[in-house]
Amino acid sequence: MLTREEKFKQIELDNRSRIFRICRAYVPDPDEANDLYQEIMVQVWQSLPTFRGEAKLSTWLYRIALNTAIVFRRKQQRQPTSLTGHEAQLADTGSAKTEALEQEQLLNKLHRCIAQLQNQERLIISLVLEEVPYKEIAEVLGISTSNVGVKINRIKKKIGQLMEKETAGNSEREGGQSYGF
Amino acid sequence: MDFEQLQKAWQQQAKPEPTYAAPKSDQAQILKQVKKLRRKLFFSNFMMTVGVVANAFFFHFFWMKDFGDSAWTKVGVIVIFGALLVASIGGWLKSSPWSRQSPSLSSKKFVKSSLKSFRFIYGSLRIFVPLYMALFGIGLQLMIYGAMVESSTLHRVIAHIGLAMLMVFTGGLTIYFQRLQYQEKYEPVVQELENMLQELEQE
């Protein structure tokens, strides 16, 4: 039988990337996302003894992430979010391949668009991007699967429009890509 | 560009290594909780004993005469006090430390004894408390039966059914809230202690 610390380490290792990406959806700044990640992990550690396996581990984790992120955002609301850290990171990758750079630019754009969504929409889109099934998203949010479907379609449409706006803003540099989700 | 491409890009994004260090549990806080729960357990055992003694006193000197001198009433009193005594003695035997212990979470003896006490609560909530309540109810029914031997059948039936309903209702509520309290207060501490015991045994 695994000890609490072993269980925790296993969960952290298996879900590190996924949870961190969800944090990035909530707070675009990588340093702030890292802070949020730490807080989520502290919550996971504290809640681990009460996890009885009634829900899927991933559902339980997403719920913790969602609740922690909401509290975190509330605390951060007065501070304007920025992508400076990410952009600085981008500038450093000057020698990287063009493809990787384009991917970074695309992600940057996506993060900017996600940052314009509402809290719940951010979580939903981050879970959709992680390819979490609709049923599980519904369980995390406590709403019906059909409602999740409606919300996802609406968010995808919104993201498409925001991405197009972003592209239009940089059309000369980007070459005028269109987004149809 | 379609959504799948975005999904792919999202999942392949750079993964800055989170600078995360596993938090250590706050042992002082847990020890405080363990001590508090043990005190609570001691207090409830103490109150149970006081209840038995007080009831015995009042029954013997005051209440018995109101119930009459029927043999059924005496049997009822014996059943009630039997249940009360067994519950009280069981509580003391199973949930109290019977040797000197240093209250430290690095002491295997202390952790084991605390776990034993708290697990007893869980066991008693599942088996002993319902059994004890059933016995208590049966005892009261016998006392009522003995006290109302000369009353009309209708009155006796009403009294028995009313008492049974009252016992089921109060017993059900008591067990429900006690279990809720166990889940809320004892269960997290039991989990912590189980982890600690595991670690202590691995050392």
Boltz contact constraints between the chains, C-beta under 6 A:
constraints:
  - contact:
      token1: [A, 3]
      token2: [B, 195]
      max_distance: 6.0
  - contact:
      token1: [A, 3]
      token2: [B, 198]
      max_distance: 6.0
  - contact:
      token1: [A, 4]
      token2: [B, 195]
      max_distance: 6.0
  - contact:
      token1: [A, 8]
      token2: [B, 22]
      max_distance: 6.0
  - contact:
      token1: [A, 17]
      token2: [B, 15]
      max_distance: 6.0
  - contact:
      token1: [A, 20]
      token2: [B, 18]
      max_distance: 6.0
  - contact:
      token1: [A, 30]
      token2: [B, 16]
      max_distance: 6.0
  - contact:
      token1: [A, 34]
      token2: [B, 18]
      max_distance: 6.0
  - contact:
      token1: [A, 37]
      token2: [B, 18]
      max_distance: 6.0
  - contact:
      token1: [A, 41]
      token2: [B, 20]
      max_distance: 6.0
  - contact:
      token1: [A, 42]
      token2: [B, 23]
      max_distance: 6.0
  - contact:
      token1: [A, 45]
      token2: [B, 23]
      max_distance: 6.0
  - contact:
      token1: [A, 49]
      token2: [B, 188]
      max_distance: 6.0
  - contact:
      token1: [A, 49]
      token2: [B, 191]
      max_distance: 6.0
  - contact:
      token1: [A, 103]
      token2: [B, 9]
      max_distance: 6.0
  - contact:
      token1: [A, 106]
      token2: [B, 9]
      max_distance: 6.0
  - contact:
      token1: [A, 107]
      token2: [B, 9]
      max_distance: 6.0
  - contact:
      token1: [A, 107]
      token2: [B, 13]
      max_distance: 6.0
  - contact:
      token1: [A, 129]
      token2: [B, 7]
      max_distance: 6.0
  - contact:
      token1: [A, 129]
      token2: [B, 10]
      max_distance: 6.0
  - contact:
      token1: [A, 177]
      token2: [B, 1]
      max_distance: 6.0
  - contact:
      token1: [A, 179]
      token2: [B, 1]
      max_distance: 6.0
  - contact:
      token1: [A, 181]
      token2: [B, 3]
      max_distance: 6.0
